[in-house]
Amino acid sequence: QMQLVESGGGLVRPGGSLRLSCAASGYSFRFFGKWYRQAPGKERELVARINGFGDKIDYADSVKGRFTISRDKYYHTLYLQMDSLKFEDTAVYYCNTGDRDHDYWGQGAQVTVSS
């Protein structure tokens, strides 16, 4: 059974760092990996993505230079390193992967940036 399990969310002060992890079971991130976030009252937005080969990585302008997406070498875990966090980064973060026939999502991890 395919499952994506996220961890690493929490409460952090502005300027701090967090690392989100998304562990896949019954599947892998060999095709692509994406991180989305959804803040209260806002639509879900794409934050970062990495392709299957790992040679194409894109970030939302709002996180460019502060967030880093990566995978482990076995394609089983997706990461999002978040540095220099801001109040506006507060949201529920979701990992995502799949193929042409499947679309898988993590359960969501709350990230709260507050002083």
ABEGO torsion letter per residue (X at the ends): XBBBBBBGBEBBBBGBBBBBBBBBBGBBAAABBBBBBBBBGBBBBBABBBBAAGABBBBBAAABGABBBBBBAAGABBBBBBBGBBAAABBBBBBBBEBAABBBBBAEBBBBBBX
